Amino acid sequence: MRRFTTGLLIVLLSLSGATGAPAAPRGADLSLTPDEEREARVLLEEFNRKFVETNDIDPLVKDYFVTDFSSRLRQNAETFPFTFIDWKDEAAPPDPEDLRRLYVETTNSLHGLFPLYAAAAKRCAEEEEKDDAGEGGAKGDGLCDDEYDPRMEKFLPPAAVGIMKTDPLLREMWFGSRESDAASDEVDSQAEGATSVECAGGCASPRGHEDRLIQNAAELRHLTELLGDLNKALREHLAAYPVSFEEEAAADGDEESKAAELQKFDPKSIDIFRSARVFDKEFYGYPEGTRVVCANVGALHAELVRVDGRLRILTVYMLMEG
């Protein structure tokens, strides 16, 4: 089956070989109890309903996450977007509130982008089937590339694409290696004259994250502000053109079918893992041996930890396997 990928996913997968939570020890009985699963589902259904309604995780962090979430972000460098941070200013470590805002804006952008990607991927899959049947698929009038993957600059609203291409790091963050040298030069030309931030020690390399990541507070806040503008554009587009996910059960029951694959991007879907996870090393400041309940919430991954006798969300992030 053809892989469903975007430039975004390619960039994310290339950034780190350990971008998920620590693995559980083998041989342990980690099955969830019925009460655990029920509690997790109630929590995540309420959280997810509000996230889908608002496309904004910011107020939900306070209501559903561990209370010291912001301070724990300094202790995490293994999940997106913190893989982009290579802090050099030892005299002034990252402000937890700045890290929280970066987390919020990045998570919101993923939440808004994935439904648009899924709708485009479905159309590209249909174009591929036409081509395979000799019906002359036109690759969606430029929507699909030669491998029938959606082109991000084609399925996103123009306002969002414009924002994503105004900053070198933001452009690399979302378009990555898919941007040809010619296209990158064109973007650089279009971005000339745009408002830029004065970064202590310089800003991101115009060719992406290879030479420079987020190294100081000015860069961190600048990127967060741009992501906020991007999310505003995505929210406005989704409000005007909502994406509908129809229940498309595969005729053969194949969970790896294209229909099933696309259904995983439905932000309303919740899939709670039957087994818990036990950290085999520290993660988000929680020590080895911590038991967590895991779930997929749309295309994102949630980790729940028990605090004072009840489950709270430790984090919601993009799960990548190294």
HULIN-V665131 format. One record per residue. N is the residue number from 1. RES is the residue in one small letter. PSI is psi in radians with two decimals (999 if undefined). BURIAL is 1 if it has 16 or more other ideal C-beta (glycine too) atoms within 10 Angstrom, else 0. D_LAST is the distance of its C-alpha to the last C-alpha in Angstrom with 1 decimal. Layout:
{{N	RES	PSI	BURIAL	D_LAST} {N	RES	PSI	BURIAL	D_LAST}}
//
This chain:
{{1	m	2.45	0	20.8} {2	r	2.42	0	20.1} {3	r	2.43	0	16.8} {4	f	1.83	1	17.5} {5	t	2.80	0	15.9} {6	t	2.98	1	17.4} {7	g	-0.64	1	17.3} {8	l	-0.89	1	15.9} {9	l	-0.65	1	12.7} {10	i	-0.79	0	12.4} {11	v	-0.79	1	12.9} {12	l	-0.76	1	10.5} {13	l	-0.42	1	7.5} {14	s	-0.23	0	9.0} {15	l	-0.53	1	9.7} {16	s	2.51	1	7.0} {17	g	-0.07	0	4.2} {18	a	1.29	0	5.3} {19	t	0.21	1	6.7} {20	g	3.07	1	8.0} {21	a	2.72	1	11.0} {22	p	2.54	1	11.4} {23	a	2.73	0	11.7} {24	a	2.62	1	15.3} {25	p	2.53	0	17.4} {26	r	2.61	0	18.2} {27	g	-0.22	0	21.8} {28	a	2.56	0	22.7} {29	d	1.82	0	24.5} {30	l	0.31	1	22.7} {31	s	2.41	0	24.4} {32	l	2.51	1	25.6} {33	t	2.76	0	29.3} {34	p	-0.65	0	31.2} {35	d	-0.70	0	32.1} {36	e	-0.82	1	28.5} {37	e	-0.71	1	27.5} {38	r	-0.77	0	30.7} {39	e	-0.73	1	30.2} {40	a	-0.71	1	26.7} {41	r	-0.75	0	27.9} {42	v	-0.80	0	30.9} {43	l	-0.87	1	28.9} {44	l	-0.59	1	26.3} {45	e	-0.72	0	28.9} {46	e	-0.80	0	31.0} {47	f	-0.83	1	28.2} {48	n	-0.63	1	26.9} {49	r	-0.77	0	30.5} {50	k	-0.62	0	31.2} {51	f	-0.75	1	27.9} {52	v	-0.67	0	28.8} {53	e	-0.66	0	32.4} {54	t	-0.35	0	31.8} {55	n	0.59	1	28.4} {56	d	1.98	1	28.4} {57	i	-0.17	1	26.4} {58	d	-1.00	0	28.4} {59	p	-0.37	0	31.2} {60	l	-0.44	1	28.9} {61	v	-0.75	1	27.1} {62	k	-0.67	0	30.5} {63	d	-0.51	0	31.4} {64	y	-0.28	1	28.4} {65	f	2.95	1	25.9} {66	v	2.53	1	26.5} {67	t	-0.47	0	29.4} {68	d	0.54	0	27.8} {69	f	-0.81	1	24.7} {70	s	-0.79	1	25.6} {71	s	-0.48	0	26.0} {72	r	-0.31	1	22.7} {73	l	-0.43	1	20.9} {74	r	-0.35	1	21.8} {75	q	0.24	0	19.8} {76	n	2.12	1	16.5} {77	a	0.27	0	14.5} {78	e	0.03	1	10.9} {79	t	2.65	1	11.4} {80	f	2.34	1	12.9} {81	p	0.13	1	15.6} {82	f	-0.19	1	15.8} {83	t	-0.27	1	13.2} {84	f	-0.15	1	16.2} {85	i	2.22	1	18.5} {86	d	1.33	0	19.7} {87	w	2.26	1	23.0} {88	k	-0.28	0	25.9} {89	d	1.47	0	28.8} {90	e	-0.45	0	29.1} {91	a	-0.37	0	32.5} {92	a	1.51	0	31.2} {93	p	2.84	0	27.9} {94	p	2.38	1	26.3} {95	d	2.23	0	28.6} {96	p	-0.61	0	26.9} {97	e	-0.63	0	28.7} {98	d	-0.70	0	27.3} {99	l	-0.68	1	23.7} {100	r	-0.73	1	24.7} {101	r	-0.69	1	26.2} {102	l	-0.75	1	23.1} {103	y	-0.81	1	21.0} {104	v	-0.88	1	23.8} {105	e	-0.64	1	24.3} {106	t	-0.77	1	20.6} {107	t	-0.71	1	20.2} {108	n	-0.69	1	23.6} {109	s	-0.67	1	22.6} {110	l	-0.75	1	19.6} {111	h	-0.62	1	22.1} {112	g	-0.50	1	24.7} {113	l	-0.69	1	22.7} {114	f	-0.72	1	21.0} {115	p	-0.68	1	24.4} {116	l	-0.70	1	25.7} {117	y	-0.77	1	22.8} {118	a	-0.73	1	23.3} {119	a	-0.71	1	27.0} {120	a	-0.67	1	26.5} {121	a	-0.64	1	24.0} {122	k	-0.76	1	26.7} {123	r	-0.69	1	29.3} {124	c	-0.63	1	27.3} {125	a	-0.66	1	26.8} {126	e	-0.67	0	30.6} {127	e	-0.67	1	31.3} {128	e	-0.72	1	29.3} {129	e	-0.67	0	31.3} {130	k	-0.76	0	34.5} {131	d	-0.77	0	33.6} {132	d	-0.54	0	32.9} {133	a	0.04	0	36.2} {134	g	0.42	0	38.0} {135	e	0.15	0	38.9} {136	g	0.90	0	37.9} {137	g	2.41	1	35.0} {138	a	0.37	0	35.1} {139	k	0.65	1	31.4} {140	g	0.58	1	32.5} {141	d	0.78	0	34.7} {142	g	-0.11	0	31.8} {143	l	-0.64	1	29.3} {144	c	2.53	1	27.1} {145	d	-2.98	1	25.9} {146	d	-0.36	0	26.5} {147	e	0.22	0	23.6} {148	y	0.53	1	24.9} {149	d	2.52	1	22.1} {150	p	2.45	1	23.8} {151	r	2.15	1	24.6} {152	m	-0.68	1	23.8} {153	e	-0.20	1	27.1} {154	k	-0.56	0	29.0} {155	f	-0.17	1	27.9} {156	l	2.68	1	27.9} {157	p	2.55	1	31.3} {158	p	-0.64	0	32.9} {159	a	-0.69	0	33.2} {160	a	-0.74	1	29.4} {161	v	-0.74	1	28.7} {162	g	-0.74	1	31.3} {163	i	-0.72	1	29.8} {164	m	-0.32	1	26.3} {165	k	0.16	1	27.9} {166	t	-0.28	1	30.1} {167	d	2.36	1	27.7} {168	p	-0.80	1	25.6} {169	l	-0.71	1	22.6} {170	l	-0.68	1	22.9} {171	r	-0.76	1	23.3} {172	e	-0.61	1	20.2} {173	m	-0.65	1	18.3} {174	w	-0.52	1	19.4} {175	f	-0.51	1	20.4} {176	g	-2.49	1	18.2} {177	s	-0.13	0	18.7} {178	r	-0.33	1	20.7} {179	e	2.03	1	23.6} {180	s	2.84	0	25.8} {181	d	-0.71	0	27.9} {182	a	-0.78	0	31.0} {183	a	-0.67	0	29.5} {184	s	-0.71	1	28.2} {185	d	-0.69	0	31.7} {186	e	-0.72	0	33.2} {187	v	-0.76	1	31.1} {188	d	-0.69	0	32.1} {189	s	-0.74	0	35.7} {190	q	-0.52	0	35.5} {191	a	-0.18	1	34.1} {192	e	2.39	0	36.9} {193	g	-0.18	0	39.2} {194	a	2.67	0	36.7} {195	t	2.31	0	36.8} {196	s	2.77	0	34.5} {197	v	2.56	0	33.7} {198	e	1.90	0	35.0} {199	c	2.31	1	32.0} {200	a	2.02	0	32.8} {201	g	0.04	0	31.7} {202	g	2.72	0	30.9} {203	c	-3.01	1	28.5} {204	a	2.62	1	25.4} {205	s	2.45	0	25.6} {206	p	-0.18	1	27.1} {207	r	0.25	0	24.4} {208	g	-2.77	1	21.4} {209	h	-0.05	1	19.0} {210	e	-0.70	0	18.9} {211	d	-0.40	0	22.1} {212	r	2.31	1	22.2} {213	l	-2.87	1	20.3} {214	i	2.07	1	22.1} {215	q	-0.14	1	24.2} {216	n	3.04	1	27.2} {217	a	-0.64	1	28.8} {218	a	-0.77	1	30.4} {219	e	-0.72	1	27.2} {220	l	-0.81	1	25.5} {221	r	-0.62	1	28.6} {222	h	-0.81	1	29.1} {223	l	-0.72	1	25.7} {224	t	-0.71	1	26.2} {225	e	-0.74	0	29.6} {226	l	-0.71	1	28.4} {227	l	-0.61	1	25.9} {228	g	-0.72	0	28.8} {229	d	-0.69	1	30.9} {230	l	-0.77	1	28.2} {231	n	-0.60	1	28.0} {232	k	-0.75	0	31.8} {233	a	-0.71	1	31.9} {234	l	-0.74	1	29.3} {235	r	-0.78	1	31.3} {236	e	-0.70	0	34.6} {237	h	-0.78	1	33.3} {238	l	-0.54	1	31.9} {239	a	-0.63	0	35.2} {240	a	-0.58	0	37.2} {241	y	1.26	0	35.0} {242	p	2.56	0	33.1} {243	v	2.23	1	30.6} {244	s	2.26	0	31.6} {245	f	1.89	1	29.3} {246	e	2.58	0	31.5} {247	e	1.91	0	30.8} {248	e	1.34	0	30.1} {249	a	2.29	0	29.7} {250	a	2.42	0	29.0} {251	a	-0.57	0	32.2} {252	d	0.06	0	30.6} {253	g	0.26	0	28.5} {254	d	1.98	0	25.3} {255	e	-0.26	0	22.5} {256	e	0.21	0	20.4} {257	s	2.90	1	23.3} {258	k	-0.71	1	23.3} {259	a	-0.77	1	25.4} {260	a	-0.66	0	23.2} {261	e	-0.78	1	20.1} {262	l	-0.60	1	22.2} {263	q	-0.44	1	23.5} {264	k	-0.32	1	20.2} {265	f	-0.06	1	20.8} {266	d	2.02	1	24.1} {267	p	-0.29	1	24.0} {268	k	-0.22	0	26.6} {269	s	2.51	0	24.5} {270	i	2.22	1	23.4} {271	d	1.82	0	21.5} {272	i	2.26	1	21.7} {273	f	2.47	1	19.7} {274	r	-0.40	0	22.2} {275	s	2.50	0	20.6} {276	a	3.03	1	20.1} {277	r	2.48	1	17.3} {278	v	2.13	1	18.4} {279	f	2.36	1	16.5} {280	d	0.10	0	16.2} {281	k	2.96	0	16.2} {282	e	2.46	0	17.6} {283	f	2.17	1	16.1} {284	y	0.54	1	18.3} {285	g	-0.12	1	21.0} {286	y	2.39	1	21.2} {287	p	2.92	0	21.4} {288	e	2.41	0	19.9} {289	g	-0.13	0	21.5} {290	t	2.30	1	21.5} {291	r	2.28	1	21.6} {292	v	2.61	1	20.2} {293	v	2.32	1	20.7} {294	c	2.61	1	18.0} {295	a	2.69	1	18.7} {296	n	2.26	1	17.8} {297	v	1.70	1	20.4} {298	g	-2.31	1	20.6} {299	a	0.04	1	17.3} {300	l	2.89	1	16.4} {301	h	2.37	1	15.2} {302	a	2.48	1	17.8} {303	e	2.17	1	18.0} {304	l	2.39	1	21.6} {305	v	2.62	1	23.2} {306	r	2.21	0	26.9} {307	v	2.13	0	29.1} {308	d	0.71	0	32.9} {309	g	0.01	0	32.8} {310	r	2.69	0	31.1} {311	l	2.39	1	27.6} {312	r	2.73	1	26.4} {313	i	2.17	1	23.3} {314	l	-0.80	1	21.0} {315	t	2.74	1	18.9} {316	v	2.19	1	18.0} {317	y	3.08	1	15.0} {318	m	2.05	1	12.6} {319	l	2.16	1	9.8} {320	m	2.34	1	6.4} {321	e	2.27	0	3.8} {322	g	999	0	0.0}}
//
